[in-house]
Every structure is written in structure tokens, then in C-alpha cells.
Amino acid sequence: MAGIKSLAKDTAIYGMSSIIGKFLNWCLTPLYTYLLVPAEYGIVVYLYAWIGTMLVLLTYGLETGFFRYANDSSKGDPQTVYSTCMTSLGITTCLFLILVFSFLSPISGALQYGQHQDYIGMIAIIIALDVFSALPFAYLRYRLRPLRFAFLKLLNIALTIIFNLFFLVVCPVIYKNHPDLISWFYRPDYGAGYILVSNVIASFVLLLLLTPEIFRIRWHFDWRLLKEILHYSFPLLILGLAGIMNQNLDKILYPYLLSDPQVAADQLGIYGANVKIAVVMIMFTQAFRYAYEPFIFAKTKGEDKRTTYAMAMKYFVIVDLLIFLGVMFYLDIIRYFIDPRYFVGLRVVPIIMLAELFSGIFFNLSLWYKLTDRTQWGVYFSLIGLVIIVALNVLFVPKFGYIACAWAAFVCYFVMMFLSWLVGQKYYPIHYDLKSIGKYLFLALVLYGIAVSVPIENMLLRLGFRTILLFIYLIYLIRHDLPLNQIPYLNKLIFKKQK
């Protein structure tokens, strides 16, 4: 139980920056959807799918590799591990920038943005800056400095929002009334390009603020150590690349699967905006990941480790299902975070959220092959998932559109989750409370089914009815797994009343 409390504390500290940051980033979605037509927003969705994919490729698993070797005293000094990894990332990222800008025109053409080579140049710069920042953030987590970690993460998001508001809201007003003031740098027809400009500025400032974590260390490069880390991390690169492609490949492929580029951009914008609604579940999963990965390596020698892992899984699923019900029950309100032009895509939201649930469970299950150094299994599972998602998208997107993308993600993550659990029980058996988890899943799906099946025209009455259903889930949780008298503050209140 002490392990669970430690995990909860770290999740709260690291997670608040992730949750608040994701929420603030989420708040940009209405700005984009209300100001940009779906086709323009589709450009943003497409380019950021590439950014996410390239970030994984260019960090090539070194974050996890750093945690693994920095926590192992037999592998050498942690600062040597850190400086060796940073040197490697610096060299490969510089080579990436040289390659992109040397072949900017053909690369832009291949990505269908031959008329916007500036877009491709900017995403290359964003990728490079974010790669340089990745390992310093991992170092902060290793040094257990969550407050600085959270501050820098939130500052980066704040700067991104400020510059987005400046270019997309303030500048058009100034240009309309006093064009001479900003005409030297502002173009009213640049639209989505200013989203990239804002990101470049924010990422550059962030890297400057991370310079203490980059330069105030004892630098030493160990080629032998790097080869060992790369040997450990390479399967994680394939795993991470397959994983991020499972998330982004549908968006990357979409323009190539439809014959009309304009229709493809329009539908991709609608799909991307509705996926953003599911970010509530995604940001909880990411917050959990920030705390969980250092936790499992530090917990390796604990006697009750497997029981702790099983409990962590159970509560992760419980909270994820609560988030699912909360979003779906109040979708009548939440949907207004995007412009009504995008409402046609709301049907993908429950599918994407359940897919994210399976993805989060798969991540929690992945500890068995990380702790036993059998990371090749993660590669196998992710490649199987990648084959599934590519096949389903290629087969069904031309006929069914973006709804096929959502179902492909659902099937992909379910299969990966099941295979990881099945094989993991052979190599690193953990007795997960499948019976209890199954009951929560069944209850959540039944409550959701009732909510969407009962026709209530009045929105207030509909929301009231769904609130009652949500309380049923909470009451079940309190009765079975969260007794109120075990919550410290409430326990004091209950004890006082009893006295």
C-alpha cells in the first residue's frame, strides 16, 4: 500500500503539470475550430501527426534507456549516462536538420505541401527543439524535481497559448484597424501557419530555460556505454515508433486514401477535432505514465512489487472508466468546445475513448518486458497492432471515412492489450484482479448503454438522468474499493461525528 501511496503522490505532482498542460492545450481546440474551417484544421492535424511520429524516431528510446541505466549503479555514474545520451541525441538531431533543409523541396512535395515549404521547415525546427528538450525533462524526473518539471511544462504551454492568441486573435484586429503597425511581420492569409510559428517560439524559449540541465553537469562520453544503452533502447524505439504510428498513421495516411485532397483535409479536420474531446482520458494516461515508469524501475527490489502493480492496474482502469462515463454523459455540453461545423464527427468519441483505455492498459502491462529485459515482445505486439491499423485503414477508410480510423484504433489496442497480458503471464506472472476489473467494465458499459438508449428530449432532464447513472458507478466504487473512512480527511470528519 505504501507503494501505491508513493505512486499516487508522484502521479499528482508530475500529473498536474501534464493534466493542466493538456487541458490548456485542449483550450486551443475551440480557438482553432472556430477560426479555421475543417480543411485548414486538417492541415494542423496532419502536420502534428508527423511531428509526434518524428519525435519518437529521433529520441530512439533513450528516455527509458536513461532511466534504466541511471538507476543501475553497476552501469556507471548517472551523469555519465545522461551526458552520453545527450551527446548522441545532439549529433543525430543536427544530422536530421541538415538532411531536411538540404532536401526541403522534394520532402515538401512528398508530403503534399510543395507550396508551403515553410511549413515543413518549421515542423523540422519544432521537432529538433523538442528532441533536445526531451532528455533534460527525463533528467528532472530522475532527480525527483517535479516542481521545476511542472513549471517548465506549464510555461511552455502558456507561451504556446499566448503566441497563438497573439497571431490568431490580436493581430487580425490590429491589422484591420492599423495595418501599418504590423504589416512588416504579419500576413492575414497565413492562417494555420501561425500555429507553427507559435510552437517554434515556445519550444525555443523552453530549450533556453533547460540550459542548466544541459550544461551544469559533468560531461563525459562513453562509447561502450552508449552501445549498451542503444542495444537496450533499440527495441523500445521500434516499440515507440510502432506505438506512435498506431496513434498517428491514420492521420498521415488519410490524404493518400481519398481521391479528393480537399475532402480528405476537410474530413481529417473533423476527425482530429473530435479526437481532441477524448483528451481528458489521454491526459490522465500520460500523467500516470510520467510517474509509473520511474516507479517500476525503482520498485524492482520491493517484496510486494507484484501486488502493487496489480493494484495500480485496477485503480487505473477504475479511474479511466469514470472519465469515460463523465465525458460521454456530459457530451451535450463538452461538444461545444469545438465549432458546430465539426459535430458531425462526434460519433467517434466513445470509440476513441475505449481505444485509449485499452492503450493505457497495454502500457501498464508493458512493465513485464521492461523489467525482464524482453523488450522485443513490446516490438512484436506493436508491429502486430501496426499491421492491424494499416490494414483496416487501407481497406475501410475509402468507403467509410474517418469512422474506420476510430474502429481500427479500437481493434488495434484491444489486440495489443490482450496479447501483452497473455504472454506476460508466462514470463512475469502478475495476478491482476480481472474479476473486479471486469465488473467495473461491465457496469460502465451497461450504464453508458442505458444513457444512450433512453430518449429524453429535454437536455437538462437528460443530463440529470445521466448524473444519476454516474452516481451509481461512484456508489459501487465507494462500496467496494474506496471506503470513505479510509480517506484521511473524511476519516477525521467521520471520527469526530462518532465521538
Secondary structure as GFF3:
##gff-version 3
##sequence-region A 1 499
A	DSSP	alpha_helix	2	26	.	.	.	ID=ss1
A	DSSP	alpha_helix	28	35	.	.	.	ID=ss2
A	DSSP	alpha_helix	38	59	.	.	.	ID=ss3
A	DSSP	alpha_helix	62	70	.	.	.	ID=ss4
A	DSSP	three_ten_helix	73	75	.	.	.	ID=ss5
A	DSSP	alpha_helix	78	102	.	.	.	ID=ss6
A	DSSP	alpha_helix	104	110	.	.	.	ID=ss7
A	DSSP	alpha_helix	117	142	.	.	.	ID=ss8
A	DSSP	alpha_helix	146	165	.	.	.	ID=ss9
A	DSSP	pi_helix	166	170	.	.	.	ID=ss10
A	DSSP	alpha_helix	171	177	.	.	.	ID=ss11
A	DSSP	alpha_helix	179	182	.	.	.	ID=ss12
A	DSSP	alpha_helix	193	209	.	.	.	ID=ss13
A	DSSP	alpha_helix	211	215	.	.	.	ID=ss14
A	DSSP	alpha_helix	223	257	.	.	.	ID=ss15
A	DSSP	alpha_helix	261	277	.	.	.	ID=ss16
A	DSSP	alpha_helix	279	298	.	.	.	ID=ss17
A	DSSP	alpha_helix	305	329	.	.	.	ID=ss18
A	DSSP	alpha_helix	331	334	.	.	.	ID=ss19
A	DSSP	three_ten_helix	335	337	.	.	.	ID=ss20
A	DSSP	three_ten_helix	340	348	.	.	.	ID=ss21
A	DSSP	alpha_helix	349	365	.	.	.	ID=ss22
A	DSSP	alpha_helix	367	371	.	.	.	ID=ss23
A	DSSP	alpha_helix	376	400	.	.	.	ID=ss24
A	DSSP	alpha_helix	402	427	.	.	.	ID=ss25
A	DSSP	alpha_helix	434	453	.	.	.	ID=ss26
A	DSSP	alpha_helix	459	480	.	.	.	ID=ss27
A	DSSP	three_ten_helix	484	486	.	.	.	ID=ss28
A	DSSP	alpha_helix	488	498	.	.	.	ID=ss29
###
